[in-house]
Amino acid sequence: MNIAIIGTGNIGSTLAQRFSSNGHTIFLGVRDTHDFKGLQVLSGLKNCTTHSISDAAHLGDVIVIAVPAQFAIDVAKSLGDVSGKVIIDTMNSVNVKHEGFTNTTDAILAHCNTTDVVKCFNTTGFENLMDPIYKNQGIDMFTAGSSTKGTATATQLAKELGFENVYHFGNNDKFYLIEQMAMCWINLAIMQKQGRGMAFKIVKR
């Protein structure tokens, strides 16, 4: 796949490294192509180049947004024509909510021209995106969104990373719910000091 990754913090840079290692072509979208977070690590990646946000979005068939949540609308507006493209939202409205929206994904949908927007890679820490294997077993990932195309794309990418199962929360009305799941991980791992080396795994009888 041709994947544009907007944002090079912990989540964006981790996904860039993992997707690149799986053979995908990565277009990093940053505000300053000569000075951005993760420059030293990401500049050496195979099949990875750096661009403006709009240029990266133009080049990618899939666009992963991994910026701080307060910039969700600004980034969505700056993408340009994204009709026919899949957008994967990795963000959570933890400390900030855009006026009129309960979550970042609805905010993105309202400010760009694609309906193929899905929420994924938001329910765990970047360490688990880098290594989702616990005791020889893959942990689980989750998606939400009405787009069949978006959900299928996110599911494929998550399984390529090593997540054993990808559970779908439901349509766009579940964006807020999946952000609450992310808050559960944040609460346990960070606020309750259980440590970031923990993850969600669904078990069945």
Backbone as CSV, one residue per row, in Angstrom:
resi,resn,N_x,N_y,N_z,CA_x,CA_y,CA_z,C_x,C_y,C_z
1,MET,0.837,-1.205,0.000,0.000,0.000,0.000,0.869,1.251,0.000
2,ASN,0.336,2.328,-0.508,0.934,3.645,-0.363,0.254,4.319,0.826
3,ILE,1.016,4.505,1.906,0.430,4.984,3.159,1.023,6.331,3.542
4,ALA,0.185,7.341,3.662,0.602,8.641,4.192,0.386,8.630,5.697
5,ILE,1.402,9.009,6.438,1.291,9.102,7.891,1.489,10.556,8.286
6,ILE,0.439,11.141,8.841,0.485,12.543,9.240,0.750,12.582,10.740
7,GLY,1.933,13.045,11.106,2.342,13.071,12.504,3.433,12.047,12.755
8,THR,4.507,12.476,13.421,5.657,11.591,13.631,6.023,11.475,15.104
9,GLY,5.011,11.575,15.968,5.243,11.330,17.390,5.358,9.831,17.639
10,ASN,5.096,9.407,18.865,5.271,7.998,19.219,4.442,7.055,18.344
11,ILE,3.155,7.394,18.162,2.280,6.513,17.382,2.641,6.563,15.899
12,GLY,2.746,7.754,15.343,3.042,7.889,13.927,4.377,7.270,13.539
13,SER,5.411,7.532,14.330,6.730,6.996,13.989,6.778,5.484,14.146
14,THR,6.077,4.953,15.153,6.037,3.502,15.330,5.338,2.833,14.164
15,LEU,4.184,3.362,13.760,3.469,2.787,12.627,4.282,2.914,11.338
16,ALA,4.985,4.023,11.176,5.829,4.184,9.981,6.888,3.092,9.933
17,GLN,7.528,2.839,11.064,8.554,1.794,11.103,7.974,0.420,10.814
18,ARG,6.850,0.094,11.429,6.255,-1.231,11.254,5.707,-1.419,9.845
19,PHE,5.002,-0.418,9.329,4.452,-0.540,7.974,5.571,-0.637,6.941
20,SER,6.625,0.150,7.133,7.759,0.106,6.216,8.399,-1.273,6.216
21,SER,8.560,-1.861,7.400,9.183,-3.183,7.495,8.331,-4.261,6.849
22,ASN,7.026,-3.986,6.692,6.126,-4.929,6.027,6.013,-4.675,4.527
23,GLY,6.836,-3.770,4.017,6.910,-3.582,2.577,6.040,-2.489,1.998
24,HIS,5.351,-1.731,2.849,4.510,-0.647,2.350,5.357,0.593,2.062
25,THR,4.872,1.429,1.172,5.539,2.694,0.854,4.957,3.781,1.738
26,ILE,5.827,4.490,2.447,5.396,5.455,3.455,5.712,6.877,3.007
27,PHE,4.714,7.736,3.105,4.882,9.167,2.844,4.585,9.905,4.146
28,LEU,5.619,10.445,4.772,5.424,11.177,6.023,4.950,12.591,5.721
29,GLY,3.878,13.003,6.372,3.377,14.359,6.212,3.703,15.187,7.439
30,VAL,4.542,16.201,7.277,5.007,17.023,8.402,4.954,18.500,8.023
31,ARG,4.974,19.348,9.034,4.937,20.792,8.771,6.270,21.302,8.258
32,ASP,7.384,20.759,8.774,8.722,21.175,8.355,9.487,19.917,7.947
33,THR,9.729,19.748,6.666,10.364,18.521,6.183,11.828,18.394,6.600
34,HIS,12.403,19.465,7.100,13.813,19.432,7.508,13.989,19.300,9.022
35,ASP,12.905,19.443,9.763,13.016,19.404,11.224,11.690,18.925,11.800
36,PHE,11.641,17.672,12.193,10.417,17.124,12.772,10.773,16.036,13.769
37,LYS,9.852,15.740,14.653,10.068,14.727,15.677,10.315,13.373,15.025
38,GLY,11.313,12.667,15.506,11.628,11.354,14.960,12.468,11.380,13.704
39,LEU,13.032,12.527,13.360,13.771,12.685,12.098,14.879,11.649,11.958
40,GLN,15.673,11.457,12.999,16.820,10.562,12.896,16.398,9.122,12.648
41,VAL,15.336,8.691,13.322,14.863,7.313,13.147,14.198,7.131,11.793
42,LEU,13.317,8.053,11.435,12.487,7.866,10.250,13.219,8.146,8.948
43,SER,14.259,8.970,8.999,14.973,9.310,7.767,15.706,8.111,7.182
44,GLY,15.948,7.100,7.995,16.657,5.921,7.504,15.756,4.775,7.099
45,LEU,14.450,4.961,7.147,13.531,3.871,6.823,13.507,3.576,5.332
46,LYS,13.367,2.305,5.027,13.221,1.892,3.638,11.845,2.296,3.122
47,ASN,11.783,2.715,1.878,10.511,3.069,1.230,9.772,4.171,1.982
48,CYS,10.498,5.134,2.525,9.884,6.206,3.316,10.456,7.548,2.896
49,THR,9.558,8.483,2.530,9.983,9.822,2.149,9.156,10.855,2.912
50,THR,9.676,12.073,2.976,9.070,13.128,3.766,8.499,14.214,2.859
51,HIS,7.288,14.692,3.213,6.575,15.648,2.365,5.780,16.617,3.229
52,SER,5.222,17.633,2.593,4.228,18.457,3.268,3.003,17.589,3.537
53,ILE,2.134,18.042,4.400,0.944,17.262,4.742,0.063,17.037,3.521
54,SER,-0.180,18.081,2.756,-1.061,17.936,1.591,-0.441,17.037,0.530
55,ASP,0.877,17.134,0.333,1.530,16.289,-0.667,1.516,14.826,-0.239
56,ALA,1.762,14.571,1.037,1.727,13.190,1.531,0.330,12.594,1.348
57,ALA,-0.687,13.392,1.680,-2.065,12.919,1.528,-2.388,12.632,0.066
58,HIS,-1.864,13.437,-0.819,-2.097,13.220,-2.254,-1.450,11.922,-2.725
59,LEU,-0.277,11.607,-2.205,0.468,10.434,-2.645,-0.048,9.131,-2.042
60,GLY,-0.648,9.214,-0.855,-1.092,8.007,-0.176,-2.490,7.577,-0.588
61,ASP,-2.691,6.276,-0.674,-4.037,5.737,-0.857,-4.734,5.585,0.491
62,VAL,-3.910,5.401,1.522,-4.370,5.332,2.910,-3.683,6.447,3.673
63,ILE,-4.452,7.171,4.491,-3.898,8.282,5.276,-4.101,7.978,6.752
64,VAL,-3.011,7.885,7.482,-3.063,7.656,8.925,-2.823,8.991,9.622
65,ILE,-3.765,9.406,10.463,-3.610,10.665,11.191,-3.221,10.349,12.631
66,ALA,-2.045,10.825,13.014,-1.499,10.524,14.337,-0.875,11.777,14.948
67,VAL,-1.669,12.837,14.994,-1.212,14.099,15.585,-1.925,14.287,16.922
68,PRO,-1.481,15.222,17.767,-2.253,15.524,18.974,-3.689,15.891,18.619
69,ALA,-4.633,15.448,19.422,-6.052,15.550,19.092,-6.513,16.979,18.812
70,GLN,-5.875,17.965,19.435,-6.315,19.342,19.237,-6.084,19.830,17.810
71,PHE,-5.274,19.097,17.037,-4.986,19.494,15.661,-5.794,18.698,14.639
72,ALA,-6.751,17.898,15.099,-7.494,17.013,14.196,-8.183,17.775,13.068
73,ILE,-8.881,18.840,13.391,-9.619,19.593,12.371,-8.670,20.324,11.433
74,ASP,-7.630,20.932,11.974,-6.661,21.635,11.130,-6.031,20.680,10.121
75,VAL,-5.677,19.498,10.582,-5.075,18.517,9.680,-6.083,18.073,8.631
76,ALA,-7.315,17.776,9.045,-8.341,17.340,8.099,-8.538,18.384,6.994
77,LYS,-8.556,19.653,7.370,-8.732,20.724,6.390,-7.546,20.830,5.439
78,SER,-6.358,20.455,5.906,-5.144,20.644,5.112,-4.854,19.483,4.168
79,LEU,-5.658,18.421,4.225,-5.370,17.234,3.419,-5.620,17.442,1.934
80,GLY,-6.527,18.331,1.594,-6.887,18.520,0.191,-7.931,17.511,-0.240
81,ASP,-7.939,17.177,-1.515,-8.918,16.234,-2.061,-8.532,14.815,-1.666
82,VAL,-9.359,14.203,-0.809,-9.081,12.838,-0.355,-10.203,11.883,-0.762
83,SER,-10.979,12.256,-1.761,-12.061,11.394,-2.219,-11.487,10.055,-2.679
84,GLY,-12.112,8.976,-2.247,-11.655,7.641,-2.608,-10.552,7.086,-1.741
85,LYS,-10.035,7.891,-0.839,-8.958,7.444,0.042,-9.517,6.992,1.391
86,VAL,-8.763,6.132,2.063,-9.105,5.694,3.412,-8.325,6.531,4.417
87,ILE,-9.031,7.018,5.440,-8.359,7.714,6.540,-8.491,6.866,7.796
88,ILE,-7.361,6.599,8.451,-7.346,5.881,9.724,-7.008,6.886,10.822
89,ASP,-7.929,7.056,11.746,-7.749,7.987,12.864,-7.229,7.217,14.070
90,THR,-6.043,7.582,14.547,-5.433,6.924,15.705,-5.566,7.741,16.985
91,MET,-6.268,8.871,16.918,-6.267,9.837,18.021,-7.391,9.588,19.017
92,ASN,-7.269,10.224,20.179,-8.302,10.192,21.211,-8.478,11.584,21.804
93,SER,-9.727,11.956,22.039,-10.016,13.253,22.657,-9.888,13.128,24.179
94,VAL,-8.678,12.960,24.637,-8.448,12.746,26.069,-8.578,14.053,26.843
95,ASN,-7.834,15.051,26.433,-7.811,16.317,27.170,-8.512,17.453,26.447
96,VAL,-8.901,17.223,25.193,-9.528,18.294,24.426,-10.582,17.709,23.505
97,LYS,-11.707,18.407,23.394,-12.750,18.033,22.450,-13.082,19.249,21.593
98,HIS,-13.142,19.046,20.298,-13.507,20.127,19.399,-14.988,20.451,19.572
99,GLU,-15.303,21.723,19.539,-16.682,22.156,19.757,-17.622,21.466,18.776
100,GLY,-18.656,20.846,19.316,-19.639,20.169,18.485,-19.343,18.711,18.223
101,PHE,-18.217,18.198,18.745,-17.827,16.812,18.489,-17.412,16.129,19.791
102,THR,-17.786,14.856,19.918,-17.399,14.088,21.106,-16.108,13.314,20.891
103,ASN,-15.620,13.293,19.638,-14.435,12.504,19.326,-13.748,13.077,18.093
104,THR,-12.516,12.646,17.869,-11.736,13.198,16.760,-12.211,12.696,15.399
105,THR,-12.745,11.481,15.326,-13.096,10.901,14.030,-14.277,11.626,13.404
106,ASP,-15.296,11.946,14.202,-16.411,12.733,13.673,-15.935,14.099,13.203
107,ALA,-14.984,14.676,13.913,-14.443,15.976,13.518,-13.734,15.879,12.170
108,ILE,-12.990,14.799,11.959,-12.320,14.591,10.675,-13.341,14.433,9.557
109,LEU,-14.344,13.600,9.767,-15.373,13.367,8.748,-16.062,14.654,8.321
110,ALA,-16.245,15.557,9.259,-16.949,16.802,8.969,-16.091,17.804,8.195
111,HIS,-14.794,17.537,8.090,-13.907,18.523,7.478,-13.055,17.961,6.341
112,CYS,-13.477,16.832,5.760,-12.801,16.335,4.572,-13.828,15.656,3.667
113,ASN,-13.429,15.312,2.438,-14.402,14.842,1.458,-14.318,13.343,1.181
114,THR,-14.024,12.550,2.215,-14.157,11.105,2.095,-15.008,10.593,3.251
115,THR,-15.766,9.541,2.987,-16.535,8.906,4.066,-15.849,7.636,4.550
116,ASP,-14.728,7.283,3.917,-14.008,6.067,4.303,-13.029,6.366,5.431
117,VAL,-13.602,6.713,6.587,-12.809,7.058,7.767,-13.072,6.022,8.850
118,VAL,-12.023,5.491,9.431,-12.142,4.442,10.441,-11.237,4.778,11.625
119,LYS,-11.660,4.390,12.808,-10.843,4.567,14.014,-10.129,3.252,14.307
120,CYS,-8.805,3.315,14.472,-8.020,2.124,14.782,-6.668,2.560,15.350
121,PHE,-5.981,1.651,16.016,-4.655,1.877,16.594,-4.677,2.918,17.706
122,ASN,-5.848,3.158,18.298,-5.976,4.183,19.338,-6.146,3.611,20.731
123,THR,-6.292,2.287,20.858,-6.694,1.711,22.144,-5.536,1.162,22.964
124,THR,-4.306,1.424,22.539,-3.159,0.910,23.281,-1.968,1.825,23.065
125,GLY,-0.892,1.568,23.784,0.295,2.404,23.685,1.167,2.036,22.498
126,PHE,2.089,2.936,22.159,2.941,2.701,20.992,3.830,1.479,21.174
127,GLU,4.149,1.152,22.437,4.977,-0.031,22.669,4.287,-1.294,22.159
128,ASN,2.974,-1.359,22.306,2.236,-2.524,21.842,2.049,-2.533,20.331
129,LEU,2.121,-1.370,19.701,2.120,-1.322,18.238,3.458,-1.815,17.692
130,MET,4.516,-1.518,18.420,5.840,-1.980,18.004,5.982,-3.478,18.201
131,ASP,5.435,-3.984,19.302,5.543,-5.418,19.595,4.248,-5.900,20.249
132,PRO,3.301,-6.430,19.466,2.012,-6.855,20.002,1.983,-8.320,20.457
133,ILE,3.144,-8.925,20.644,3.202,-10.334,21.029,3.469,-10.460,22.525
134,TYR,2.551,-11.130,23.230,2.686,-11.405,24.655,2.693,-12.928,24.842
135,LYS,3.790,-13.458,25.375,3.890,-14.899,25.636,3.497,-15.717,24.403
136,ASN,4.106,-15.342,23.284,3.935,-16.042,22.010,2.529,-15.928,21.419
137,GLN,1.749,-14.962,21.890,0.403,-14.785,21.367,0.148,-13.317,21.073
138,GLY,-0.482,-13.051,19.934,-0.796,-11.680,19.580,-1.945,-11.131,20.406
139,ILE,-1.819,-9.887,20.825,-2.913,-9.219,21.522,-3.952,-8.787,20.487
140,ASP,-5.026,-8.138,20.931,-6.122,-7.786,20.030,-6.159,-6.289,19.730
141,MET,-6.684,-5.977,18.558,-6.885,-4.592,18.130,-8.367,-4.408,17.837
142,PHE,-8.790,-3.142,17.732,-10.207,-2.829,17.606,-10.395,-1.714,16.579
143,THR,-11.546,-1.756,15.894,-11.878,-0.728,14.919,-13.290,-0.218,15.186
144,ALA,-13.598,0.953,14.627,-14.959,1.487,14.643,-15.139,2.348,13.405
145,GLY,-16.311,2.263,12.808,-16.599,3.084,11.641,-17.548,2.400,10.678
146,SER,-18.290,3.190,9.939,-19.283,2.666,9.001,-18.685,2.242,7.672
147,SER,-17.453,2.641,7.390,-16.829,2.342,6.104,-16.326,0.906,6.061
148,THR,-16.904,0.117,5.177,-16.437,-1.259,4.988,-15.004,-1.270,4.450
149,LYS,-14.740,-0.381,3.508,-13.400,-0.285,2.927,-12.378,0.120,3.985
150,GLY,-12.726,1.116,4.797,-11.810,1.571,5.832,-11.546,0.507,6.874
151,THR,-12.593,-0.185,7.291,-12.446,-1.232,8.294,-11.587,-2.370,7.777
152,ALA,-11.800,-2.776,6.534,-11.015,-3.858,5.944,-9.542,-3.475,5.850
153,THR,-9.276,-2.231,5.481,-7.892,-1.767,5.358,-7.202,-1.753,6.717
154,ALA,-7.855,-1.182,7.723,-7.272,-1.126,9.056,-7.062,-2.529,9.620
155,THR,-8.018,-3.408,9.383,-7.907,-4.786,9.870,-6.714,-5.489,9.245
156,GLN,-6.547,-5.335,7.947,-5.404,-5.947,7.270,-4.086,-5.451,7.846
157,LEU,-3.980,-4.137,8.022,-2.733,-3.569,8.536,-2.454,-4.032,9.962
158,ALA,-3.489,-4.092,10.794,-3.309,-4.531,12.177,-2.850,-5.986,12.237
159,LYS,-3.433,-6.832,11.415,-3.031,-8.236,11.421,-1.612,-8.407,10.892
160,GLU,-1.226,-7.580,9.928,0.151,-7.624,9.441,1.143,-7.274,10.557
161,LEU,0.722,-6.409,11.470,1.595,-6.019,12.584,1.728,-7.118,13.630
162,GLY,0.822,-8.097,13.611,0.893,-9.187,14.567,-0.246,-9.265,15.552
163,PHE,-1.243,-8.378,15.435,-2.425,-8.473,16.293,-3.213,-9.714,15.874
164,GLU,-3.559,-10.544,16.853,-4.192,-11.822,16.522,-5.600,-11.646,15.988
165,ASN,-6.397,-10.849,16.677,-7.777,-10.598,16.267,-8.015,-9.099,16.184
166,VAL,-8.902,-8.713,15.284,-9.322,-7.317,15.186,-10.838,-7.308,15.320
167,TYR,-11.323,-6.748,16.414,-12.761,-6.728,16.693,-13.339,-5.384,16.283
168,HIS,-14.488,-5.441,15.608,-15.132,-4.223,15.114,-16.212,-3.777,16.099
169,PHE,-16.106,-2.561,16.588,-17.062,-2.026,17.559,-18.410,-1.703,16.929
170,GLY,-18.425,-1.427,15.636,-19.660,-1.028,14.970,-19.443,0.205,14.118
171,ASN,-20.528,0.879,13.781,-20.494,1.990,12.837,-19.994,3.288,13.473
172,ASN,-20.201,4.397,12.758,-19.682,5.678,13.217,-20.177,6.083,14.602
173,ASP,-21.336,5.578,14.995,-21.856,5.937,16.311,-21.049,5.315,17.447
174,LYS,-20.087,4.458,17.117,-19.244,3.829,18.136,-17.875,4.498,18.272
175,PHE,-17.663,5.610,17.563,-16.381,6.311,17.696,-16.122,6.722,19.148
176,TYR,-17.140,7.267,19.783,-16.978,7.722,21.169,-16.695,6.534,22.085
177,LEU,-17.357,5.402,21.838,-17.179,4.226,22.685,-15.764,3.683,22.600
178,ILE,-15.197,3.630,21.399,-13.849,3.092,21.271,-12.820,4.042,21.885
179,GLU,-13.123,5.336,21.901,-12.240,6.262,22.623,-12.298,6.000,24.132
180,GLN,-13.457,5.597,24.624,-13.566,5.262,26.042,-12.751,4.015,26.373
181,MET,-12.662,3.082,25.431,-11.803,1.922,25.650,-10.341,2.354,25.758
182,ALA,-9.963,3.298,24.918,-8.608,3.842,25.005,-8.370,4.468,26.374
183,MET,-9.371,5.168,26.877,-9.242,5.777,28.196,-9.060,4.722,29.282
184,CYS,-9.683,3.559,29.105,-9.501,2.478,30.081,-8.045,2.033,30.118
185,TRP,-7.422,1.887,28.931,-6.010,1.499,28.890,-5.142,2.588,29.519
186,ILE,-5.414,3.839,29.172,-4.641,4.954,29.727,-4.771,4.995,31.244
187,ASN,-5.993,4.790,31.732,-6.221,4.824,33.170,-5.432,3.725,33.878
188,LEU,-5.543,2.500,33.380,-4.859,1.393,34.037,-3.339,1.492,33.909
189,ALA,-2.867,1.725,32.697,-1.432,1.699,32.442,-0.694,2.869,33.070
190,ILE,-1.307,4.058,32.999,-0.591,5.274,33.405,-1.105,5.823,34.732
191,MET,-2.403,6.107,34.802,-2.933,6.734,36.012,-2.892,5.794,37.210
192,GLN,-3.195,4.514,36.993,-3.157,3.533,38.075,-1.801,2.847,38.184
193,LYS,-0.861,3.291,37.340,0.539,2.852,37.421,0.721,1.339,37.275
194,GLN,-0.109,0.719,36.427,0.072,-0.703,36.145,1.206,-0.944,35.141
195,GLY,1.626,0.122,34.467,2.713,-0.005,33.505,2.210,-0.136,32.083
196,ARG,3.018,0.341,31.144,2.604,0.363,29.739,2.737,-1.000,29.071
197,GLY,3.363,-1.949,29.751,3.483,-3.290,29.202,2.258,-4.123,29.507
198,MET,1.111,-3.635,29.148,-0.143,-4.353,29.339,-1.021,-4.113,28.114
199,ALA,-1.958,-5.036,27.874,-2.762,-4.933,26.658,-4.085,-5.650,26.841
200,PHE,-5.020,-5.394,25.924,-6.328,-6.033,25.957,-6.316,-7.297,25.097
201,LYS,-6.924,-8.345,25.618,-7.068,-9.597,24.899,-8.448,-10.172,25.207
202,ILE,-9.231,-10.418,24.161,-10.551,-11.009,24.329,-10.410,-12.531,24.408
203,VAL,-11.014,-13.131,25.436,-11.018,-14.588,25.544,-12.465,-15.073,25.489
204,LYS,-12.658,-16.261,24.908,-13.994,-16.813,24.753,-14.026,-18.253,25.255
205,ARG,-15.174,-18.681,25.742,-15.350,-20.079,26.126,-15.639,-20.921,24.878
